[in-house]
């Protein structure tokens, strides 16, 4: 599944989007370098909260795996703050804003510091 297909799955099942994200992270990490390029080749062209989330994930994973980051990633973010997990309290929002990894923060997406950690 490509990053753009992941985005479509997220939009199709927002209530369970994290399951799709986790699977994509695992698939990307297991992929060969050539396959990774195919997973991220199709550009995401619109701005939005989930678009920013996917762009941030791609950016972080490319950095982690020394994969060249596609140019489309730099242009995508969330127009308003997006918390990938329900952050109803002010304290939790501030915590996520502080600890979010840089690829997420610059796209106005806020997640825990260990968001990409998998068992």
C-alpha positions in Angstrom: 0.0 0.0 0.0 1.4 3.4 -1.0 1.3 6.5 1.2 -1.5 7.9 -0.9 -3.5 4.7 -0.5 -2.8 4.8 3.2 -4.3 8.3 3.2 -7.4 7.0 1.4 -7.8 4.2 4.0 -7.5 6.7 6.8 -10.3 8.9 5.3 -12.4 5.8 4.7 -12.2 4.5 8.3 -11.3 7.5 10.5 -12.4 5.7 13.7 -9.8 3.0 13.2 -7.2 5.0 11.3 -4.4 4.2 13.7 -4.5 0.5 12.8 -3.8 1.3 9.1 -1.0 3.7 10.1 0.6 1.1 12.3 0.5 -1.5 9.5 1.9 0.9 7.0 4.8 1.8 9.4 5.6 -1.9 9.7 5.4 -2.5 6.0 7.7 0.5 5.2 10.3 -0.7 7.7 10.3 -4.2 6.3 10.4 -3.1 2.7 13.6 -3.2 0.6 15.0 0.2 -0.3 13.6 -0.1 -3.8 10.1 -0.9 -2.5 10.3 2.0 -0.1 10.7 4.4 -3.0 7.5 2.9 -4.6 5.6 3.3 -1.3 6.2 7.1 -1.2 6.5 8.0 -4.9 2.8 9.1 -5.5 2.5 12.6 -4.2 -0.1 13.8 -1.7 -1.2 17.2 -3.0 -3.8 18.6 -0.6 -3.3 20.0 2.9 -5.3 18.6 5.8 -4.9 17.0 9.2 -4.5 13.4 7.9 -2.4 14.6 5.0 -0.1 16.3 7.4 0.1 13.1 9.5 1.0 10.9 6.5 3.6 13.4 5.3 5.1 13.5 8.8 5.3 9.7 9.0 6.9 9.5 5.6 9.4 12.2 6.6 10.3 10.6 9.9 10.6 7.1 8.4 12.7 8.3 5.5 15.1 9.9 7.9 15.2 6.7 10.0 15.9 4.5 7.1 18.2 6.9 5.1 15.7 6.9 2.3 15.5 10.0 0.1 12.5 12.0 1.1 10.2 12.8 -1.8 9.8 16.5 -2.5 6.0 16.5 -2.0 6.5 15.8 1.8 7.9 19.3 2.4 4.8 21.0 1.1 2.1 19.1 3.1 0.9 19.9 6.6 -2.2 20.4 8.6 -3.7 23.9 8.3 -4.8 23.8 12.0 -3.3 21.9 15.0 -4.1 18.2 14.7 -3.7 15.8 17.6 -3.6 12.2 16.4 -4.9 11.1 19.8 -7.8 12.6 21.7 -6.1 15.4 23.7 -9.0 17.0 25.6 -7.1 18.5 28.5 -4.9 21.6 28.1 -2.0 19.8 29.9 -2.0 16.9 27.4 -2.1 19.2 24.4 0.9 21.2 25.7 2.7 17.9 26.4 2.1 16.7 22.9 3.1 20.0 21.4 6.4 19.8 23.3 7.3 16.2 22.8 6.2 15.6 19.2 9.1 14.7 16.9 10.2 17.5 14.6 8.7 16.0 11.4 5.3 16.2 13.0 5.6 19.6 14.8 6.6 21.4 11.6 3.5 20.0 9.9 1.2 21.2 12.8 0.6 17.5 13.8 1.1 16.5 17.4 1.8 13.0 18.6 3.6 11.3 21.6 7.4 11.2 21.3 7.2 7.4 20.7 4.5 7.5 18.1 6.5 5.5 15.5 7.7 2.9 18.1 6.4 -0.5 17.4 6.7 -3.7 19.5 
